[in-house]
Amino acid sequence: MREEDLDWAVYHGIPETGSITVEDLVAATGIEPGAVTASLERLERYLLIRQAGETVRLLSIQESLIECQCLHTSDDLPFVIENGVIKAKRRDE
């Protein structure tokens, strides 16, 4: 199976609201655990999901856009996002 098709299947196995464990996602998709883990890593890198421990959830469009903006303009922004928490950057004096 191509990576794109695998990622599509895994992405659509994650509920639109709430979260799912990796183990339940493997059971729901019927895809081997190693392939699901690799897909989740790609989906998180593409800013489509967030994985916290063994649970996975979809990012909303707004969250994805903010993460993307922060990633590509991080030097200019007065804040950072760490583990879903927005924090003001420290100003060097």
C-alpha positions as CSV (number, residue, x, y, z in Angstrom):
1,M,0.0,0.0,0.0
2,R,1.3,3.5,-0.9
3,E,2.1,5.8,2.0
4,E,-0.6,8.2,0.8
5,D,-3.3,5.5,0.9
6,L,-2.1,4.3,4.3
7,D,-2.1,7.8,5.7
8,W,-5.6,8.4,4.3
9,A,-6.9,5.2,5.9
10,V,-5.3,6.0,9.3
11,Y,-6.5,9.6,9.3
12,H,-10.1,8.5,8.6
13,G,-9.8,6.0,11.4
14,I,-9.4,8.8,13.9
15,P,-12.8,10.1,15.2
16,E,-13.7,13.7,14.2
17,T,-14.3,14.6,17.8
18,G,-12.4,13.1,20.8
19,S,-9.4,10.9,20.6
20,I,-8.5,7.2,20.1
21,T,-5.7,5.1,21.4
22,V,-3.1,3.8,19.0
23,E,-4.1,0.2,19.9
24,D,-7.8,0.9,19.0
25,L,-6.7,2.6,15.8
26,V,-4.7,-0.4,14.8
27,A,-7.8,-2.6,15.5
28,A,-10.2,-0.3,13.7
29,T,-8.0,0.0,10.5
30,G,-6.7,-3.5,10.4
31,I,-3.3,-2.2,9.5
32,E,-0.2,-3.5,11.2
33,P,1.1,-1.5,14.2
34,G,4.4,-0.5,12.7
35,A,2.7,1.0,9.6
36,V,0.2,2.8,11.8
37,T,3.0,4.3,13.9
38,A,4.9,5.5,10.8
39,S,1.7,7.0,9.4
40,L,0.9,8.8,12.6
41,E,4.4,10.3,12.6
42,R,3.9,11.6,9.1
43,L,0.4,12.9,9.9
44,E,1.8,14.8,12.9
45,R,4.6,16.2,10.8
46,Y,2.0,17.4,8.3
47,L,0.2,19.2,11.2
48,L,-3.0,17.1,10.8
49,I,-3.0,15.3,14.1
50,R,-1.7,15.5,17.6
51,Q,-0.4,12.5,19.5
52,A,-0.1,12.6,23.3
53,G,1.3,9.3,24.7
54,E,-0.9,6.6,23.4
55,T,-3.8,8.7,22.3
56,V,-4.3,10.5,19.0
57,R,-6.7,13.3,17.9
58,L,-7.3,15.3,14.8
59,L,-6.3,18.9,14.8
60,S,-9.0,21.4,13.9
61,I,-8.4,23.6,10.8
62,Q,-7.7,26.5,13.1
63,E,-5.1,24.6,15.2
64,S,-3.5,23.3,12.0
65,L,-3.2,26.8,10.5
66,I,-1.8,28.3,13.7
67,E,0.7,25.5,14.1
68,C,1.7,26.0,10.4
69,Q,2.1,29.7,10.9
70,C,4.2,29.2,14.0
71,L,6.4,26.7,12.3
72,H,7.1,28.9,9.3
73,T,7.4,32.3,11.0
74,S,8.6,31.3,14.5
75,D,11.4,33.9,14.6
76,D,9.0,36.8,14.1
77,L,6.2,35.7,16.4
78,P,5.9,37.1,20.0
79,F,4.7,33.7,21.2
80,V,5.4,30.0,21.0
81,I,3.1,27.0,21.3
82,E,4.4,24.2,23.6
83,N,2.2,21.1,24.0
84,G,-0.9,23.0,23.0
85,V,-0.1,25.9,25.4
86,I,0.5,29.4,24.0
87,K,3.3,31.1,25.8
88,A,4.8,34.6,25.3
89,K,8.4,34.5,24.2
90,R,10.9,35.9,26.7
91,R,12.4,39.1,25.6
92,D,16.2,39.3,25.8
93,E,17.2,42.4,27.6
